[in-house]
Amino acid sequence: MKNTDKTPNYYKGKVYGYKAFDIIEDYELNYNCATALTYILRSDRKHNTPNECLQKAIDHLKNELKNLEKKKKKNVRISHI
């Protein structure tokens, strides 16, 4: 049987072979958290230094925090009606 898995090795765990997508799906992560996780998981494996990937992860996590704050403010306004 032909292997059709085209997942790059930097998205697969070295010990157990877990794929980032499988972890994201199992935990039902939203876009920002899922993307941050993929950047973190590949940070030491894709480029010469982890800096770029880690900064991208931070950016996505900051964006998620902003989204949560917006939802919180929206819920506060709705509850006062």
C-alpha positions in Angstrom: 0.0 0.0 0.0 1.3 3.4 -1.0 1.9 6.0 1.8 -0.1 9.1 0.9 0.7 11.0 4.1 2.3 14.2 3.0 2.7 15.7 6.5 6.1 17.2 6.8 8.3 15.6 9.5 8.5 18.9 11.5 4.8 18.4 12.2 5.3 14.8 13.5 6.6 13.8 16.9 9.9 12.1 17.0 9.0 9.5 19.7 5.4 8.5 19.1 4.9 10.1 15.6 1.9 12.1 16.7 0.9 14.7 14.1 0.1 18.2 15.1 -3.2 17.9 13.3 -4.2 14.9 15.4 -3.5 16.8 18.7 -5.4 19.8 17.5 -8.4 17.7 16.4 -8.4 15.7 19.7 -8.4 18.9 21.8 -10.8 20.7 19.5 -8.6 23.8 19.4 -9.8 26.9 17.7 -7.8 28.6 14.9 -5.5 30.8 16.9 -4.6 28.2 19.5 -4.2 25.5 16.8 -1.9 27.7 14.8 0.1 28.7 17.8 0.5 25.0 18.7 1.8 24.1 15.2 4.3 26.9 15.4 5.5 25.8 18.8 5.8 22.2 17.8 7.9 23.0 14.7 9.9 25.8 16.3 13.1 23.8 16.7 12.7 21.7 13.6 11.9 23.9 10.6 14.3 26.7 10.6 17.8 27.4 12.0 16.4 29.1 15.0 13.1 28.9 16.7 12.6 32.7 17.0 10.4 33.2 13.9 8.0 30.3 14.8 7.8 31.3 18.4 7.0 34.9 17.6 4.3 33.7 15.2 2.9 31.5 18.0 2.9 34.5 20.4 1.1 36.7 17.8 -1.6 34.1 17.5 -2.0 33.7 21.2 -2.2 37.5 21.6 -4.9 37.5 19.0 -6.8 34.9 20.8 -6.6 36.9 24.1 -8.0 39.9 22.2 -10.9 37.7 20.9 -11.6 36.5 24.5 -11.6 40.0 25.8 -14.0 41.1 23.0 -16.4 38.2 23.9 -16.2 39.1 27.6 -17.0 42.8 26.9 -19.9 41.8 24.6 -21.3 39.4 27.2 -21.1 42.1 29.9 -23.0 44.5 27.7 -25.6 41.9 26.9 -26.1 41.0 30.6 -26.8 44.6 31.5 -29.8 44.8 29.1 
